[in-house]
């Protein structure tokens, strides 16, 4: 994970949050990386100034159905966090 990639996502999230007319909604950010052969894979979640930004990896060496399952899992996890 590179701070140079995370910083723009955080700025975008804060700008979007500020533009909302309904302050009860919360904007979240997600940075996706392609999975590599490295032992460590980015998989983290940060709460920055009241907004959650997460970093996840996708294994793009899978078939479309499996990539879709990975993406569906990310969305499901995102809405579970936002609902709590």
FIDOGU-121887 format. One line per 2 residues: number of its first residue (from 0); their letters; for each residue x, y, z of N, C-alpha, C. Coordinates in steps of 0.02 Angstrom, whole numbers. Atoms other than C-alpha are relative to their C-alpha. Last residue first. Layout:
FIDOGU-121887
NUM> A> X,Y,Z,X,Y,Z,X,Y,Z | ... $
//
This chain:
FIDOGU-121887
83> XX> -11,5,-72,-1164,-25,610,20,65,31 | 64,7,-36,-1246,-1,440,11,-2,75 $
81> XX> 37,-64,2,-1088,69,360,-65,-4,40 | -35,-49,-41,-985,-80,417,-40,65,2 $
79> XX> 6,24,-69,-1110,-206,348,33,49,47 | 66,-19,-24,-1125,-103,188,-10,-25,72 $
77> XX> 5,-73,-4,-937,-112,159,-67,21,29 | -37,-21,-61,-928,-298,200,-5,75,9 $
75> XX> 38,23,-57,-1064,-333,70,34,22,66 | 59,-42,-6,-975,-226,-59,-40,-19,61 $
73> XX> -23,-66,-21,-809,-313,-29,-59,47,10 | -19,4,-71,-891,-483,-35,24,67,26 $
71> XX> 61,3,-39,-977,-440,-200,15,-2,75 | 29,-67,-1,-809,-389,-271,-64,3,40 $
69> XX> -43,-43,-41,-730,-554,-221,-28,70,6 | 11,18,-70,-879,-650,-288,43,42,46 $
67> XX> 64,-30,-20,-865,-554,-453,-16,-16,73 | -15,-71,-10,-683,-602,-465,-63,36,22 $
65> XX> -35,-6,-64,-735,-783,-438,19,72,15 | 48,15,-54,-867,-776,-576,34,7,68 $
63> XX> 43,-57,-13,-744,-688,-694,-47,-13,59 | 52,-9,50,-614,-824,-678,-46,57,20 $
61> XX> 58,45,-6,-467,-801,-564,-47,12,-58 | -19,61,36,-295,-724,-595,-55,-53,6 $
59> XX> 22,-6,69,-368,-554,-546,21,-60,-43 | -39,49,38,-352,-593,-362,-27,-2,-71 $
57> XX> 40,45,41,-421,-432,-287,47,-48,-36 | -30,28,61,-337,-338,-146,-51,-46,-34 $
55> XX> 10,72,11,-413,-223,-16,36,-22,-63 | -44,24,53,-381,-51,59,-9,-76,-4 $
53> XX> -27,67,-3,-515,34,162,44,-15,-60 | -34,14,63,-563,213,199,33,-68,7 $
51> XX> -38,62,7,-688,250,337,28,-5,-71 | 16,39,60,-743,429,368,46,-61,-4 $
49> XX> 70,22,2,-751,516,538,-20,-40,-61 | 45,-58,-8,-590,615,524,-73,-19,-10 $
47> XX> -35,-64,4,-496,462,462,-51,57,2 | 51,-50,-15,-555,288,510,36,67,5 $
45> XX> -20,-57,-40,-441,164,425,-59,46,11 | 54,-49,-3,-469,-10,358,20,55,48 $
43> XX> 5,-41,-60,-336,-133,305,-58,49,-7 | 67,17,-25,-299,-272,185,-9,37,65 $
41> XX> 37,-54,-34,-145,-239,80,-71,-23,18 | 49,-30,45,-59,-404,41,-37,55,38 $
39> XX> 47,-46,-32,99,-464,126,-45,32,-53 | 26,32,-61,187,-619,59,-52,44,34 $
37> XX> -32,-21,-62,207,-541,-113,-33,-34,60 | -30,58,-32,143,-643,-261,34,18,66 $
35> XX> -65,18,28,27,-503,-314,25,-63,35 | -41,44,-42,-157,-465,-287,64,-17,-37 $
33> XX> -4,68,26,-223,-320,-390,46,-40,45 | -62,19,33,-255,-169,-281,-8,-70,-30 $
31> XX> -10,70,19,-419,-90,-232,66,-8,-36 | -56,4,46,-437,72,-135,12,-73,-14 $
29> XX> -28,67,8,-607,96,-54,55,3,-52 | -45,9,58,-680,255,14,28,-70,-1 $
27> XX> -57,45,-13,-829,286,128,41,-5,-64 | -36,22,59,-952,431,128,57,-45,22 $
25> XX> -72,2,-8,-1069,447,277,31,-28,-63 | -33,48,44,-1250,500,267,75,5,9 $
23> XX> 5,67,-30,-1324,586,419,30,-54,-44 | -59,19,-39,-1255,753,358,-5,-68,34 $
21> XX> 25,38,-57,-1388,764,221,60,-24,41 | 49,-43,-33,-1340,901,97,-29,-33,62 $
19> XX> 65,30,-13,-1182,809,50,-47,49,35 | 49,-21,49,-1040,914,-22,-70,-28,12 $
17> XX> 15,-71,-9,-930,902,133,-55,24,-48 | 36,-8,-63,-937,713,129,-22,72,10 $
15> XX> 68,25,11,-888,712,-55,-42,8,63 | 34,-48,44,-737,823,-19,-72,-22,-12 $
13> XX> 15,-59,-40,-686,713,130,-37,53,-42 | 52,17,-49,-700,555,25,-20,61,41 $
11> XX> 63,7,37,-601,632,-119,-58,-14,48 | 20,-67,19,-464,687,0,-67,-2,-37 $
9> XX> 23,-34,-61,-455,513,77,-24,71,-15 | 64,30,-17,-445,432,-95,-29,35,62 $
7> XX> 53,-27,43,-308,554,-146,-69,-29,14 | 15,-71,-12,-205,510,10,-54,28,-47 $
5> XX> 51,-7,-52,-216,321,-9,-21,73,10 | 64,24,27,-123,310,-174,-56,12,50 $
3> XX> 15,-43,58,28,417,-123,-66,-21,-33 | 34,-60,-26,22,329,46,-19,46,-58 $
1> XX> -40,-61,7,66,170,-47,-41,60,25 | 42,-58,0,0,0,0,45,62,0 $
//
